[in-house]
Structure formats: structure tokens, C-alpha cells
Amino acid sequence: MSLLQAKYISALYSGFRLMAPFDRYDLPAAGKIKWKIINDPNAYGYFHCDPELTIEISKGRCMHFSTISETLLHEMCHLSLYISGFKHWDAHGKTFYKLADKVSNLYGFDPKRL
């Protein structure tokens, strides 16, 4: 059995969106997001907003709970910035890393991995 299934990612997201720091961003419910499992050996995941909100997690890099969770939290940082109206929500700049560092510290992940 693989932990990397859309229904499990959706359930993790549903919990994380209610917890700090995501609880202050009014993130959409899991049912409003398209969940995709991809097979990209070069990427952990992606967040897309066009044509619909989509989070992709790659089975090429994420097969364990820790990497699945870290990747989901990473993509949720992008989603949070997008929802907040940041122009460069897709970049790994100062604003992204400020949020990612907060998430890493809160959840005990290595900030370099998130």
C-alpha cells in the first residue's frame, strides 16, 4: 500500500490548513483543490493556480510520510502566498522563506528541505 494517494494527501491538507500558520490564510477546502500524483524524478511537487488550484506530489521523490508531508507543506506555502495576493507567490524569495522557516520550525522539519 502506498501512502502517496490523492485521498491521503487531501486528508493531510485538510488537517494542516486548520493548524498554524496556515489557519490565518483562509485556504480553500481540500475539495476545491485538484490533487495529482505525478512521476517526476527531478521534483518533489508543484502548486499551480491555472486553470484551477492544483497540488501535485511526485512519486519520483516522495514515498515516505516525512517527504510527502514536507512537500505538501512546501506547496501550501506557495498556495498561502497566492491566496494572500503576493505577486511572486511561485518564487522562492524572502517572503516564501519567511513562511517556510516558520513552518519548518513549527513542524520540526529541516528548513533546507522545505
N, C-alpha and C positions, 0 to 999 in steps of 0.2 A: 504494500500500500504506500502510495506517495502522499506526503504532506502537501505537495505543491499541486493543489487543485483550486480552481476558481472559488468554489464554495467555502473552502477553508480560508483563503486569502480575504474574501469578503467578510467572513466572520471575525477575523483578526482586526481588519479595518474598522468594523463596527465597534469593537471594544476600544481600540486606540483613539478613535475620533471623539470619544467621550472623556478621555483622560488628558491630563496636562501634557504638553502645552496646546494640544490640538482642540481642546474644548472651547477655546476662546476664538476660534476661526469660523465657526458655523459651517463646518464641512458638510457636504451633501451626504445623505444616507447612502449606504452601500448599493442599494437598488438603483441609484441614479448614476452609478459608475459601471462602465463596461470592464470586465476582468478578463485578461488574456494571459495564457501561459504560452510563452514563446520558447524557441530553442536557439538562442544566440550565445555562442561560447565567448563572445567579446563583451557582453554587457550583463549586468545584474538585473536591470529593469528600466522602464521608461514611464513617464507620465505624458499623456497627450490631451489636448483640450479640443482639438478639431478633427473630425466633425462632432465628436462627443467626448465627454470626460472618460478617459481610458487609462487604466494602470496595467502595465504588462510586467510580469515577472519571468525571468529566463530560467528554464530548467537546465540550461547550459552552464549556469553558475550557482544556482540556488537549489540545493536539495536537502538542506538541513534547516531545522527550525530557526537557528540563530541567523543564518544568512537570509532566509525568507523574511524574517521579522525586520532585520536591519534594512533590507532592500525596500520593503513596504514602508517603513518609517521614512526612509530617504525620499521615496516618491511622494509620500504625504507632506513632506516639507515643500516640495515643488507645488503640490496642489494647494497648500495653505497660502503660499505666496501668490499663486494665481487667483484664488478666491479673494484675497486681500487687495487685488488690483495692482500688484507690482509689475512694472513694465518688463523687467528681466527675470520673471519667475522661473524660467528654464535654465538660467545661468548658475554657475557655482561661484558666486561672488560673495561679498561681505555680508549681505542680508541673508543669503542662503546659509552661510556657515554660522552665522549668529544663531539661527534657529536650529540647525543641525547639531551644533555644540550643546545647546540646551537639551535637545532630545537625547543625545549620546550620554550626557551626564545623568539625566533623569533615569534612563533605562539601563545604564551600565554598559553601553557599547563603546568600543574604541572609536573616538571621534574621526580617526583617519579612515575608518571603514564606512562611516555613514556619510 
